[in-house]
Amino acid sequence: MSLLENYSGIIYLFLFILGASLGSFAGVIISRWPLGISIVWQKSFCASCQRPLKIWHNVPILSYLYLRGRCAFCKKFYGIRPLVIELLCAFCLLALYIKLGFSFALLERFIFFFVLLCLAYIDIDTFCLPYSLLAALIITGVVFSIIYYYFPSFWVDYYGLKLPIPLVFSSSGLFSLQDRVLGALSGGGIFATINLVATFILRKQKRLLSHQWAMGWGDPILLSGIALFVGLSHLLLVIFLASAMGALLGILQKFIHKAKEEEKFEDDDVAQGALPYGPFLAIAGIFVYLL
C-alpha cells in the first residue's frame, strides 16, 4: 500500500477544500469581470451594501451555509450561484484526482473546467465572452499540447465514453498534436463562416439590425479553444451536443414565453429572444473532454 493510499481520506478532504476555494475565486471572476473590478487588488465586499467582508465571511461553502447565503451586514440574499460554483469546482477536482491521480492531465483538465465555468456564467450574465479568459483557454491548450508532444507519457486518454453517433470519429487513444491543431483551426473557421453567412441572411430578412450579428465573435474563438483540447476527432460531437442543447432550450423558452427582455441590453447589440451560445459550448466541451 502506497503512502498516498494510507492518507487517501486526508487527500480527498484537502482537494475538496482546495476545489471549493478555487470555486470561490471563480465566483469572484464571474461577478467582478463585467463590472471592471480588479480580481486581485480589491478586497471582498457586499455588492449590495458595499461593506468589506471579514475573512470568516469568505470561507468556501461553510460561510454560505452558516449565513444562509446572505450578507452578514445587510442580510441581502446572494442567491444559490456562489454555493453551486464552489461545489462544482470541489467535486470536479476531487473526481479528476480519483480518475487521474496527481498528474499533468489533472492540472490541464481542471484548468479547462475552471476557465469554461467562468466563461459560461459571464456569457449568461452579459452575452459577452471576455477575450482575456478566451486567451487563457487557448494558451493553456497550447502549453499542454507542447508538453504532451515532447512527453507523451504525461498524456492520459480517458475517452471511455462511446456514443453511437455517426458524426464522431474514432479515437486512437494516443495523443495527437495534429488532431488538436486541426481541431482548433477547423472549429474557429467553421463558426466564423457560419456567423458571416447567417448574419448576411438574417440582415437581408430584416431579422437582425445592421449592427447585430447572428452570434458573438467570442463563440468561434471559444470553439477553437475547446477544439484545441478535444481535437478534430471530437469536434463534431461538441458542436452537435451544444447545438442540441441550445435548440432544446430555445424551443422551451419560446413555449413558456420567458425570452429575455430586449430592454435589458441598452445598446441593443443582442437580438430579442437570443440565447448565449457560450454556455452550451462550455457544457459540451466539459462533457466530451472530462467524462
N, C-alpha and C positions, 0 to 999 in steps of 0.2 A: 504494500500500500504506500503510495507516494505521500510526500509532505502536504501537497495541496489537498489530497483526499482526506487527510487527517483533520484539516481545518476547513473543510468544504462549507460548513454552516456559517462560519465567520466570513468566508469569502463571499458567499451569497448575500449575506447581510450588508457587507461593505459595498458590493456592486449595486445592490438595490438602493442604498443611500446615495451613492455616487450618481447613479442614474437619475434619481429624484432631484438631486442638486443641479444636475445639468438640465433637467426639465424646467426647473425654476429659472435658470438662466435663459432657456429658450423662451419662456414666458416674458422675460424682460425684453428680449429682442423683438418679439411679436408686438408687444404693447408700445414700445418706445420708437421703433423704426418709423412708423407712419407719422409720428409727432416730431421727428428730427431731434430727439433727445439722446444724449450720449448713453451708451450701454455700459460704459466703463467708469466715467468720472462722476456721473450723477448718482447720488445715494438714493436708495429705495424710498418711495413716498406714496401716499394715497392719492390716486388720481382725482378723488372727489374733494377732500378737504386740504390736500397739498401738504399735510403734515408728514415729516420724515418718520419712517418706521424704525422701530428698535430691532436689534439683532434677533431677539426671540420672536419677533413677528414674522420672520422670514425663514423659519425652519421648515424645510420642504415637507409637505403632507401633514405633519403634526400641527403646525401653526394653523393651517387651514381648517383642520378638524376641530381644534380647540376653540378657534374664533368663529367657527361655523361659517367660514367664507366671508366674514365681514371685517371691515376696518376696525382696529382696536379703539380708534378715537371717535369717528363719526358714525360708525356702525353701518356704513354703506356696504351692500352686498356685492361682492366681486363677480358672482356667477360661478358656475361649475368648471369653466375652462381651465383655470390655474391648476386645479386638482387633477383634471384629466391629463393635461400635458405632463405633469410630474409623474403620474402613474405610468403613462405610456413610455416615457424615457426610462423609468426604473425597470419596468418589466422587459423592455426591449434589450437593455444592456444585460440584464440577467439571463434572458433567453439566448442571446448571442454567445454569452460565455459558456452556457451549458452545451450549446451546439458546436462552438468553435474553439473553446478554451482561450487562454491568453495568446493571441496571435495578431499578425498584421491584418488578417481577414476580419477579426473582431473590431479592430480600430477603424478600418475602412468602412465596414458596413454600418457601424454606429454613427460615424460622421455623415454618411449618406442619409441615414434615417433622420438625424438631427437637423440637417440643412433642409431636407424636404419637408419636415414637420413645420419649420419656421416659414418656409415659402408658402405652404398650403394655407396656413392661418392668416398670413399677411394678405394673400390674394383674396381670401374670403372677405376680409375687412375692407380692403382698399381697391380691389380689382387691379392690383399692380404687383409685379414681381420685381423686387429690388435687384439691380444689376450687381451689387456688392455680394449678395448671397448667391446669385447665379454664378458669379466668378469663383466664389469659394467652392461651389459644387464641381465646376469644371476643373479647377486647379487640383482638387482632391483626386478626381478621376485620373488626371494626367500623371500626378505624382505616384499614385499607387500602381498605375499601369506600367510605369517605368520600373518600379520596384519589382513587380511580378515578372516583367520581361527579363530582367537580369537575375532574379532569384525566384525561379518558378516553383521552388519548394514552399515558398510562402503562400502560394495560391491554394485556396481551399474551395473546391467546387461543390456546392450543395444544391444543385438544380435537381433535387429529388422529386419535385412536383412534375408529373407528366400529365398534361391536359390533352385530351383528344381533339385538338383544334388544328385543322389543316394549315392554318396560316403560320404555325410555329415550325421553324426549322429545328432539327435535332441537334442537341449539343454534344460536342465531342468529349466533354468532361475535362478538357485541358484548357489552360489559359491561352488566349489568343489576342495579341496586341492588334493584329489586323482586324479582327472581329470588332473590337472596341472602337478603333479609329473609323472604320467604315460605318459603324452604327451611329457615331456622333455626327459625321458628315451627312449621312442619309437622313437622320432624324431632323436635324435643323433644316436641311434642304426641302424635305417633304412638307413640313409645316409652313415654311416660308412661302413655298409655291402655292399651297392651299390658301394661305392668308391673302396673297395677292389676287388670285383668281376669284375667291369667294367675295372679297371686298369689291372687286370690279363689278361682279354680277349684282350684288346686293345694292350697290350705289346706283346702278342702272335701273333697278327695280324700285328705287326710292325707299328701300327698307333701311338704308343707312344714310346718315348725313355725310357731307363731303369730307368731313374731318374724322369720321368714325371708321374703325377697322373691324373686320369680321372677328379677329382675335387680337389680343395684345402681342406685341413683338417679343415679350418675355417668354411666351409659350414655346416658340421654336427653339429658343436658347435653352429653356428648361428641358425639352425633349432631347436636345442634343447632349445636355449634361447627363441625363438619365441613361441615354444610349451609350455614353462613354463607360458606363458600368455594366449594363446588361448586354451590350454588344448588338451587332446587327442580327444575330441569331435569335434574339428575343425581343427585338424592337417592335415587330408587328403585334406581338402579344400585348405589349404595353399599350400600344395605340388602340388595339381592339378593346381591352378592358376599360381604358379611360373613356373611350367613345361610348361604350355601352352604359357605363355609369352615368355619364353626362346626359345621354339621351333619355335614360330612365328618369333621372331627376327632373329633366326639363319637361317631360310629359306630366309627371306628378305635380310640378309647380303650376303648370297651366290648368291642370284638372282641379286643383284646390284653390286657384286664384290667389296665390300668395307670391306673385312675382315682386321683385324688389322695386320700390317706387323710384321713378325717374328723378324726382327732386332730391334724392339722397346724393346724387352726383352733380354738384353745382356747375361743373364745367361741361356737362353733357357729353363727355367723351365716351360714355358707355351706353350702348343701345338699351332701350327699355326692355325689361324682361331677360336681359342677358345673364348668363351664369359664368362665374370664373372657371376656367378650364384647368388652371394650375393644380388645384386640389385633387382632381381626378387623375391627372398625370402622376402626381406625387403618390397617391394611394396605389396606383397600378405599378409604379416603379418599385415601391417598397414590397408589394405583394410578390412580384416576379423575382426580385433580387435577394430578398431576405428569407423567403419561405422555401 
